[in-house]
Amino acid sequence: MPVGIITGASKGLGRALAEALAGRGWDLVLDARGEKALAEAAAAVGRYGTRVSALPGDVTDAGHRAALVAAARALGGLDLLVGNASALGAEPLVRLAELPLDGLRRALEVNVTAALGLVQEALPLLRAAAAGTVIAVSSDAAAQAYETWGGYGASKAALDQLAAVLAVEEPGLRVWAVDPGDMATDLYAAAVPGDADQRPAPGTVVPAFLRLLDERPASGRYAAPTLVAGR
């Protein structure tokens, strides 16, 4: 069975993707900071009959990252690493003039430094896989200038660049930065509380990720809504 690691897997896109992959027979290592929510997600994913290892912790902790990769190794290897864990930098989001620098540091630490640290830890297993794949969950804010999204967007832009360079340096892997588009998630609710606009459920963009895994296009940056629409 293929094996995947998904960070930020207790809710939203991470959980939806985990359930979809488990339905396809993937064994999974799941990570999140909230132990209770992660246990609930693992129970839901486990109903598909695949093996699930759930490790609560913070991806900024090197020991936790090593434990995630060790868990994948115990399941037989690693075919897919999905970096979905994210930090906003401020909740709710604020203009750059008011952005706490400690918040910006946190966003960069989670979204960039820890993401690279996990890739570094996982590279030996990914290189050994027949179809090693890294997915960096990006954001439209990485490419567009939206008021109050500056710190988060800057961290995601840096993540996109790391993914692009990784693809050049590791031609044997597929490395995709994927913008999932607007979704109704706890992260968005924390970013913009009280926003009454209707947004799609995270599960609606999961087919985009599955399409990438099925078709294995060249490494690069992709927009999930475009993939779901079939373009």
C-alpha positions in Angstrom: 0.0 0.0 0.0 1.2 3.5 -0.7 2.1 5.6 2.4 1.5 9.3 2.9 2.1 11.9 5.6 -0.4 14.8 5.9 0.3 17.6 8.3 -2.6 19.7 9.7 -4.9 16.7 9.2 -7.3 17.0 12.1 -9.8 19.3 10.2 -10.6 21.0 6.9 -8.6 20.1 3.8 -6.1 17.9 5.6 -8.8 15.6 7.0 -10.8 15.6 3.8 -7.8 14.6 1.8 -6.8 11.9 4.4 -10.3 10.3 4.1 -10.1 10.4 0.3 -6.7 8.8 0.2 -7.7 6.2 2.8 -10.7 5.3 0.6 -8.1 4.6 -2.1 -6.1 2.3 0.1 -3.4 4.6 1.4 -1.8 4.0 4.8 -1.4 7.4 6.5 0.6 9.3 9.1 -1.5 12.2 10.3 -0.3 15.3 12.3 -2.0 18.2 14.1 -1.5 20.2 17.2 -5.0 19.4 18.7 -4.9 15.9 20.2 -8.6 15.4 20.5 -9.5 16.6 17.0 -6.7 14.5 15.6 -7.9 11.4 17.3 -11.4 12.0 15.9 -10.0 12.5 12.4 -7.9 9.3 12.7 -10.9 7.3 13.8 -12.9 8.6 10.8 -10.0 7.8 8.4 -9.4 4.4 10.0 -12.9 3.3 9.1 -11.7 2.8 5.6 -9.6 -0.2 6.8 -6.1 1.2 6.1 -3.4 1.7 8.7 -3.4 5.2 10.4 -0.8 6.6 12.7 -1.8 9.8 14.4 0.9 11.9 16.1 -0.2 15.1 17.8 2.5 17.7 17.9 3.9 20.9 16.4 5.7 20.7 13.1 8.2 23.3 14.3 9.5 20.7 16.7 12.4 18.8 15.0 11.7 15.8 17.2 8.1 15.7 16.1 9.1 15.9 12.4 11.5 13.0 12.9 8.7 11.0 14.6 6.4 11.6 11.6 8.9 10.2 9.2 9.7 7.3 11.5 6.0 6.4 11.6 6.0 6.4 7.8 9.0 4.2 7.7 7.3 1.7 10.1 4.4 1.6 7.6 6.8 0.6 4.8 8.1 3.9 3.4 6.9 7.2 2.1 5.3 8.0 -1.2 3.6 11.3 -0.5 4.3 14.2 1.8 1.5 16.8 2.1 2.5 20.0 3.9 -0.9 21.4 5.0 -0.1 22.8 8.5 -0.3 26.6 8.4 -0.1 29.6 10.7 -1.7 33.0 9.9 0.6 35.3 11.8 -2.3 37.1 13.4 -5.8 36.1 14.3 -7.7 37.9 13.0 -5.5 39.2 10.2 -4.3 42.8 10.4 -2.6 45.3 8.1 1.1 45.1 7.9 1.4 48.3 10.0 -0.1 46.4 12.9 1.3 42.9 12.2 3.1 41.6 15.3 6.6 40.6 14.3 6.4 37.6 16.5 3.3 36.6 14.6 5.2 36.9 11.3 8.0 34.9 12.7 5.5 32.2 13.7 4.0 32.1 10.2 7.4 31.8 8.6 8.5 29.1 11.1 5.4 27.0 10.5 4.7 27.6 6.8 8.3 27.7 5.5 11.0 26.6 8.0 9.1 23.6 9.4 7.8 22.6 6.0 11.4 22.5 4.6 12.6 20.7 7.8 10.0 17.9 7.2 11.0 17.6 3.6 14.6 17.3 4.5 13.8 14.6 7.1 11.6 12.7 4.6 13.8 13.0 1.5 15.6 9.6 1.8 12.2 7.8 1.9 10.8 9.9 -0.9 13.8 9.3 -3.1 13.5 5.6 -2.6 9.8 5.5 -3.5 8.7 4.6 -7.0 6.7 7.8 -7.3 7.9 10.1 -4.5 5.7 13.2 -4.3 5.7 16.5 -2.2 2.6 18.7 -2.1 3.0 22.1 -0.6 -0.5 23.6 0.2 -0.2 27.2 -1.0 -2.6 30.1 -1.2 -3.8 32.7 -3.7 -2.4 35.2 -1.2 1.1 34.0 -2.2 0.6 35.5 -5.7 -1.9 38.3 -5.2 -1.9 41.4 -2.9 -4.8 41.3 -0.5 -5.2 43.7 2.3 -4.4 42.2 5.7 -3.0 39.0 4.1 0.6 40.3 3.8 2.3 38.2 6.4 0.6 35.0 5.6 0.9 35.6 1.8 4.6 36.3 2.2 5.1 33.0 4.0 3.2 31.1 1.3 5.1 32.9 -1.5 8.4 31.7 0.2 6.9 28.2 0.4 6.1 28.3 -3.3 9.7 29.3 -4.1 11.1 26.5 -1.9 8.8 24.0 -3.8 10.0 25.3 -7.2 13.7 25.0 -6.2 13.1 21.6 -4.7 11.6 20.4 -8.0 14.8 21.5 -9.8 17.1 19.9 -7.3 15.1 16.7 -7.0 14.0 15.8 -10.6 13.1 12.3 -9.5 10.3 13.6 -7.4 7.0 15.4 -8.3 6.8 18.6 -6.3 3.5 20.6 -6.5 2.5 23.8 -4.9 -1.2 23.8 -4.8 -3.5 26.7 -4.2 -6.7 25.2 -2.9 -8.8 28.4 -3.4 -11.4 29.8 -1.0 -12.7 27.2 1.5 -14.9 27.2 4.5 -12.2 26.3 7.1 -11.4 27.1 10.7 -8.2 28.9 9.4 -10.3 31.2 7.3 -12.8 31.8 10.1 -9.9 32.8 12.3 -8.4 35.0 9.7 -11.6 36.9 8.9 -14.1 36.3 11.7 -17.7 37.3 10.9 -17.3 37.0 7.2 -20.8 36.0 6.0 -19.8 35.0 2.4 -20.4 31.4 1.5 -17.4 29.3 0.7 -17.1 25.7 -0.6 -16.4 22.9 1.8 -12.8 21.6 1.7 -13.9 18.3 0.3 -14.9 20.0 -2.9 -11.3 20.6 -3.9 -10.0 17.2 -2.9 -10.6 15.9 -6.5 -7.9 18.3 -7.7 -5.3 16.7 -5.5 -6.4 13.2 -6.6 -6.2 14.3 -10.2 -2.6 15.4 -9.7 -1.8 12.0 -8.1 -3.5 10.2 -10.9 -2.1 12.1 -13.8 1.3 13.1 -12.3 1.9 16.3 -14.3 5.2 18.1 -14.2 6.3 19.7 -11.0 4.9 23.2 -10.6 2.2 25.4 -9.1 -1.4 24.4 -9.7 -4.8 26.0 -8.7 -7.2 23.4 -7.4 -10.4 25.1 -8.8 -8.9 24.9 -12.3 -8.1 21.2 -11.9 -11.5 20.5 -10.5 -13.1 22.3 -13.5 -11.1 20.0 -15.8 -8.9 22.6 -17.4 
